[in-house]
Amino acid sequence: MKIFTNRETTLVSKWFDGNLDELINQKGAHIQDEMTLMSFVSEQLEEMIKEELNQLSEGYISEIIGDSFQRINYRALIQYYRES
């Protein structure tokens, strides 16, 4: 497991490792533009996280999770999974 420069990115990588690999290297393989790929990955990842945390998405927890989405380094995630 890779340790990224911020905790949110590391946790997402650990939590969704196989899903991220498939998302970036298979479903997103045809996307050449970096910004478009980052947008695609962030949207898909947000949906995966919301599904996993469906029971906890009320009140204060949802605020924490929402703030965490903004701190994920999608560029670093994409680079790591493309190189591995």
Secondary structure as UniProt FT lines:
FT   HELIX           7..15
FT   HELIX           17..22
FT   HELIX           23..27
FT   TURN            28..30
FT   HELIX           34..52
FT   HELIX           54..56
FT   HELIX           60..71
FT   HELIX           74..83
//
